[in-house]
Amino acid sequence: RGHIRYKMIKQILLLIGILVILTQSHPTKYDVGPRKEGEDVEFFSYHVHVLFLQHNNKSVTDALNFYKETIEHFNLEDHCDSLFHNPGRCYFYPDMEPAGPFVVAQWAIFLLPEDYGESRFYLLRLDPVHLSL
């Protein structure tokens, strides 16, 4: 019984360690400093992921068509250089298999704060049966 408890504690500590590493792997490069109470958070950029089912032909077709349309709609000419910080709008290549924290296929775009309003309404066109944000 003591061996099982030791093994369980070891697994919990390993999980906590992994979580700490993951939270440290996404640092900000911006000087955010402390905020005053009630002060709004400044957004420098954001990215959007569209998830789809990689083993469903309709889902894959719809996702890749929407990917192409979205790149054209937002006039995205550059491939993103970084996972976390890019100087302007750009696109990521689709992951056709689960990758990172995603358990299904996905593609993503990187946008600027001034795109937020337009992107919100544009992305509402998604077919929630086969694609999701």
SEBAFI-83615 format. One record per residue (C-alpha): residue number from 1; residue in three letters; z, x, y. Coordinates in Angstrom, 3 decimals, always signed. Layout:
<site><num>NUM</num><residu>Ala</residu><z>Z</z><x>X</x><y>Y</y></site>
...
This chain:
<site><num>1</num><residu>Arg</residu><z>+0.000</z><x>+0.000</x><y>+0.000</y></site>
<site><num>2</num><residu>Gly</residu><z>+0.772</z><x>+2.903</x><y>+2.346</y></site>
<site><num>3</num><residu>His</residu><z>-2.667</z><x>+4.431</x><y>+1.616</y></site>
<site><num>4</num><residu>Ile</residu><z>-4.395</z><x>+1.181</x><y>+2.624</y></site>
<site><num>5</num><residu>Arg</residu><z>-2.395</z><x>+0.988</x><y>+5.860</y></site>
<site><num>6</num><residu>Tyr</residu><z>-3.249</z><x>+4.641</x><y>+6.667</y></site>
<site><num>7</num><residu>Lys</residu><z>-6.942</z><x>+3.992</x><y>+5.980</y></site>
<site><num>8</num><residu>Met</residu><z>-6.911</z><x>+0.887</x><y>+8.199</y></site>
<site><num>9</num><residu>Ile</residu><z>-5.188</z><x>+2.754</x><y>+11.067</y></site>
<site><num>10</num><residu>Lys</residu><z>-7.720</z><x>+5.557</x><y>+10.721</y></site>
<site><num>11</num><residu>Gln</residu><z>-10.617</z><x>+3.059</x><y>+10.954</y></site>
<site><num>12</num><residu>Ile</residu><z>-9.086</z><x>+1.371</x><y>+14.010</y></site>
<site><num>13</num><residu>Leu</residu><z>-8.636</z><x>+4.741</x><y>+15.751</y></site>
<site><num>14</num><residu>Leu</residu><z>-12.230</z><x>+5.657</x><y>+14.917</y></site>
<site><num>15</num><residu>Leu</residu><z>-13.438</z><x>+2.359</x><y>+16.376</y></site>
<site><num>16</num><residu>Ile</residu><z>-11.394</z><x>+2.887</x><y>+19.549</y></site>
<site><num>17</num><residu>Gly</residu><z>-12.830</z><x>+6.405</x><y>+19.831</y></site>
<site><num>18</num><residu>Ile</residu><z>-16.380</z><x>+5.098</x><y>+19.490</y></site>
<site><num>19</num><residu>Leu</residu><z>-15.742</z><x>+2.447</x><y>+22.153</y></site>
<site><num>20</num><residu>Val</residu><z>-14.378</z><x>+5.078</x><y>+24.547</y></site>
<site><num>21</num><residu>Ile</residu><z>-17.439</z><x>+7.268</x><y>+23.978</y></site>
<site><num>22</num><residu>Leu</residu><z>-19.796</z><x>+4.320</x><y>+24.530</y></site>
<site><num>23</num><residu>Thr</residu><z>-18.130</z><x>+3.318</x><y>+27.788</y></site>
<site><num>24</num><residu>Gln</residu><z>-18.323</z><x>+6.901</x><y>+29.023</y></site>
<site><num>25</num><residu>Ser</residu><z>-22.004</z><x>+7.208</x><y>+28.114</y></site>
<site><num>26</num><residu>His</residu><z>-23.088</z><x>+4.768</x><y>+30.823</y></site>
<site><num>27</num><residu>Pro</residu><z>-21.639</z><x>+6.319</x><y>+33.977</y></site>
<site><num>28</num><residu>Thr</residu><z>-22.959</z><x>+5.484</x><y>+37.414</y></site>
<site><num>29</num><residu>Lys</residu><z>-24.627</z><x>+8.147</x><y>+39.525</y></site>
<site><num>30</num><residu>Tyr</residu><z>-23.826</z><x>+6.239</x><y>+42.690</y></site>
<site><num>31</num><residu>Asp</residu><z>-20.814</z><x>+6.962</x><y>+44.853</y></site>
<site><num>32</num><residu>Val</residu><z>-19.139</z><x>+3.573</x><y>+44.580</y></site>
<site><num>33</num><residu>Gly</residu><z>-15.632</z><x>+4.545</x><y>+45.697</y></site>
<site><num>34</num><residu>Pro</residu><z>-12.777</z><x>+2.050</x><y>+45.956</y></site>
<site><num>35</num><residu>Arg</residu><z>-13.484</z><x>-1.393</x><y>+47.408</y></site>
<site><num>36</num><residu>Lys</residu><z>-11.404</z><x>-3.330</x><y>+49.848</y></site>
<site><num>37</num><residu>Glu</residu><z>-10.042</z><x>-6.640</x><y>+48.640</y></site>
<site><num>38</num><residu>Gly</residu><z>-12.664</z><x>-9.371</x><y>+48.999</y></site>
<site><num>39</num><residu>Glu</residu><z>-15.485</z><x>-6.869</x><y>+49.552</y></site>
<site><num>40</num><residu>Asp</residu><z>-18.716</z><x>-7.626</x><y>+47.652</y></site>
<site><num>41</num><residu>Val</residu><z>-20.007</z><x>-5.215</x><y>+45.035</y></site>
<site><num>42</num><residu>Glu</residu><z>-23.266</z><x>-3.534</x><y>+46.022</y></site>
<site><num>43</num><residu>Phe</residu><z>-26.045</z><x>-3.653</x><y>+43.419</y></site>
<site><num>44</num><residu>Phe</residu><z>-28.480</z><x>-0.734</x><y>+43.453</y></site>
<site><num>45</num><residu>Ser</residu><z>-30.714</z><x>-1.957</x><y>+40.643</y></site>
<site><num>46</num><residu>Tyr</residu><z>-30.667</z><x>-3.969</x><y>+37.453</y></site>
<site><num>47</num><residu>His</residu><z>-32.627</z><x>-4.326</x><y>+34.269</y></site>
<site><num>48</num><residu>Val</residu><z>-33.615</z><x>-7.313</x><y>+32.187</y></site>
<site><num>49</num><residu>His</residu><z>-33.977</z><x>-7.385</x><y>+28.407</y></site>
<site><num>50</num><residu>Val</residu><z>-36.069</z><x>-9.950</x><y>+26.554</y></site>
<site><num>51</num><residu>Leu</residu><z>-35.057</z><x>-10.255</x><y>+22.899</y></site>
<site><num>52</num><residu>Phe</residu><z>-37.355</z><x>-11.514</x><y>+20.166</y></site>
<site><num>53</num><residu>Leu</residu><z>-37.483</z><x>-11.843</x><y>+16.393</y></site>
<site><num>54</num><residu>Gln</residu><z>-39.484</z><x>-8.925</x><y>+15.013</y></site>
<site><num>55</num><residu>His</residu><z>-40.257</z><x>-10.669</x><y>+11.700</y></site>
<site><num>56</num><residu>Asn</residu><z>-41.564</z><x>-13.871</x><y>+13.304</y></site>
<site><num>57</num><residu>Asn</residu><z>-45.252</z><x>-13.635</x><y>+14.274</y></site>
<site><num>58</num><residu>Lys</residu><z>-45.009</z><x>-16.298</x><y>+16.987</y></site>
<site><num>59</num><residu>Ser</residu><z>-41.960</z><x>-14.637</x><y>+18.507</y></site>
<site><num>60</num><residu>Val</residu><z>-43.653</z><x>-11.213</x><y>+18.549</y></site>
<site><num>61</num><residu>Thr</residu><z>-46.897</z><x>-12.600</x><y>+20.007</y></site>
<site><num>62</num><residu>Asp</residu><z>-45.068</z><x>-14.609</x><y>+22.688</y></site>
<site><num>63</num><residu>Ala</residu><z>-42.830</z><x>-11.657</x><y>+23.578</y></site>
<site><num>64</num><residu>Leu</residu><z>-45.669</z><x>-9.167</x><y>+23.920</y></site>
<site><num>65</num><residu>Asn</residu><z>-47.800</z><x>-11.616</x><y>+25.931</y></site>
<site><num>66</num><residu>Phe</residu><z>-44.856</z><x>-12.281</x><y>+28.236</y></site>
<site><num>67</num><residu>Tyr</residu><z>-44.263</z><x>-8.504</x><y>+28.496</y></site>
<site><num>68</num><residu>Lys</residu><z>-47.835</z><x>-7.967</x><y>+29.685</y></site>
<site><num>69</num><residu>Glu</residu><z>-47.653</z><x>-10.916</x><y>+32.115</y></site>
<site><num>70</num><residu>Thr</residu><z>-44.316</z><x>-9.696</x><y>+33.503</y></site>
<site><num>71</num><residu>Ile</residu><z>-45.600</z><x>-6.164</x><y>+34.090</y></site>
<site><num>72</num><residu>Glu</residu><z>-48.577</z><x>-7.621</x><y>+35.958</y></site>
<site><num>73</num><residu>His</residu><z>-46.472</z><x>-10.176</x><y>+37.862</y></site>
<site><num>74</num><residu>Phe</residu><z>-44.044</z><x>-7.572</x><y>+39.219</y></site>
<site><num>75</num><residu>Asn</residu><z>-46.794</z><x>-4.950</x><y>+39.597</y></site>
<site><num>76</num><residu>Leu</residu><z>-44.915</z><x>-2.473</x><y>+37.410</y></site>
<site><num>77</num><residu>Glu</residu><z>-47.024</z><x>+0.672</x><y>+37.288</y></site>
<site><num>78</num><residu>Asp</residu><z>-44.485</z><x>+3.231</x><y>+36.068</y></site>
<site><num>79</num><residu>His</residu><z>-42.758</z><x>+3.740</x><y>+32.746</y></site>
<site><num>80</num><residu>Cys</residu><z>-38.986</z><x>+4.119</x><y>+33.228</y></site>
<site><num>81</num><residu>Asp</residu><z>-37.743</z><x>+7.712</x><y>+33.063</y></site>
<site><num>82</num><residu>Ser</residu><z>-34.093</z><x>+6.891</x><y>+32.457</y></site>
<site><num>83</num><residu>Leu</residu><z>-32.151</z><x>+4.305</x><y>+30.508</y></site>
<site><num>84</num><residu>Phe</residu><z>-29.703</z><x>+3.736</x><y>+33.348</y></site>
<site><num>85</num><residu>His</residu><z>-31.051</z><x>+4.757</x><y>+36.772</y></site>
<site><num>86</num><residu>Asn</residu><z>-34.592</z><x>+4.646</x><y>+38.092</y></site>
<site><num>87</num><residu>Pro</residu><z>-35.734</z><x>+5.047</x><y>+41.703</y></site>
<site><num>88</num><residu>Gly</residu><z>-37.968</z><x>+1.986</x><y>+41.645</y></site>
<site><num>89</num><residu>Arg</residu><z>-39.394</z><x>-0.813</x><y>+39.539</y></site>
<site><num>90</num><residu>Cys</residu><z>-40.569</z><x>+0.232</x><y>+36.103</y></site>
<site><num>91</num><residu>Tyr</residu><z>-40.943</z><x>-0.927</x><y>+32.505</y></site>
<site><num>92</num><residu>Phe</residu><z>-39.629</z><x>+0.264</x><y>+29.151</y></site>
<site><num>93</num><residu>Tyr</residu><z>-41.833</z><x>+0.263</x><y>+26.069</y></site>
<site><num>94</num><residu>Pro</residu><z>-40.918</z><x>-2.482</x><y>+23.570</y></site>
<site><num>95</num><residu>Asp</residu><z>-38.568</z><x>-1.647</x><y>+20.721</y></site>
<site><num>96</num><residu>Met</residu><z>-40.180</z><x>-3.427</x><y>+17.780</y></site>
<site><num>97</num><residu>Glu</residu><z>-37.101</z><x>-2.952</x><y>+15.583</y></site>
<site><num>98</num><residu>Pro</residu><z>-33.391</z><x>-3.256</x><y>+16.387</y></site>
<site><num>99</num><residu>Ala</residu><z>-32.264</z><x>-0.335</x><y>+18.570</y></site>
<site><num>100</num><residu>Gly</residu><z>-29.086</z><x>+0.544</x><y>+20.409</y></site>
<site><num>101</num><residu>Pro</residu><z>-26.855</z><x>-2.505</x><y>+20.818</y></site>
<site><num>102</num><residu>Phe</residu><z>-29.671</z><x>-4.948</x><y>+20.062</y></site>
<site><num>103</num><residu>Val</residu><z>-29.848</z><x>-6.514</x><y>+16.610</y></site>
<site><num>104</num><residu>Val</residu><z>-33.431</z><x>-7.713</x><y>+17.104</y></site>
<site><num>105</num><residu>Ala</residu><z>-36.546</z><x>-6.349</x><y>+18.821</y></site>
<site><num>106</num><residu>Gln</residu><z>-36.601</z><x>-6.237</x><y>+22.617</y></site>
<site><num>107</num><residu>Trp</residu><z>-38.384</z><x>-5.068</x><y>+25.729</y></site>
<site><num>108</num><residu>Ala</residu><z>-36.969</z><x>-4.422</x><y>+29.173</y></site>
<site><num>109</num><residu>Ile</residu><z>-37.905</z><x>-3.989</x><y>+32.824</y></site>
<site><num>110</num><residu>Phe</residu><z>-36.013</z><x>-2.287</x><y>+35.634</y></site>
<site><num>111</num><residu>Leu</residu><z>-35.974</z><x>-4.096</x><y>+38.989</y></site>
<site><num>112</num><residu>Leu</residu><z>-34.477</z><x>-3.687</x><y>+42.442</y></site>
<site><num>113</num><residu>Pro</residu><z>-31.962</z><x>-5.988</x><y>+44.153</y></site>
<site><num>114</num><residu>Glu</residu><z>-34.643</z><x>-7.546</x><y>+46.344</y></site>
<site><num>115</num><residu>Asp</residu><z>-36.400</z><x>-8.756</x><y>+43.159</y></site>
<site><num>116</num><residu>Tyr</residu><z>-33.395</z><x>-10.704</x><y>+41.931</y></site>
<site><num>117</num><residu>Gly</residu><z>-34.296</z><x>-14.141</x><y>+43.328</y></site>
<site><num>118</num><residu>Glu</residu><z>-37.899</z><x>-14.054</x><y>+42.210</y></site>
<site><num>119</num><residu>Ser</residu><z>-37.109</z><x>-12.602</x><y>+38.782</y></site>
<site><num>120</num><residu>Arg</residu><z>-34.473</z><x>-15.233</x><y>+38.107</y></site>
<site><num>121</num><residu>Phe</residu><z>-36.957</z><x>-18.066</x><y>+38.528</y></site>
<site><num>122</num><residu>Tyr</residu><z>-39.824</z><x>-16.211</x><y>+36.874</y></site>
<site><num>123</num><residu>Leu</residu><z>-37.791</z><x>-15.437</x><y>+33.748</y></site>
<site><num>124</num><residu>Leu</residu><z>-36.661</z><x>-19.063</x><y>+33.369</y></site>
<site><num>125</num><residu>Arg</residu><z>-40.122</z><x>-19.700</x><y>+31.895</y></site>
<site><num>126</num><residu>Leu</residu><z>-38.971</z><x>-18.172</x><y>+28.603</y></site>
<site><num>127</num><residu>Asp</residu><z>-39.324</z><x>-20.184</x><y>+25.434</y></site>
<site><num>128</num><residu>Pro</residu><z>-35.678</z><x>-20.285</x><y>+24.300</y></site>
<site><num>129</num><residu>Val</residu><z>-36.656</z><x>-20.904</x><y>+20.673</y></site>
<site><num>130</num><residu>His</residu><z>-38.463</z><x>-17.581</x><y>+20.257</y></site>
<site><num>131</num><residu>Leu</residu><z>-37.309</z><x>-15.400</x><y>+23.152</y></site>
<site><num>132</num><residu>Ser</residu><z>-34.059</z><x>-14.910</x><y>+25.001</y></site>
<site><num>133</num><residu>Leu</residu><z>-32.690</z><x>-12.897</x><y>+27.898</y></site>
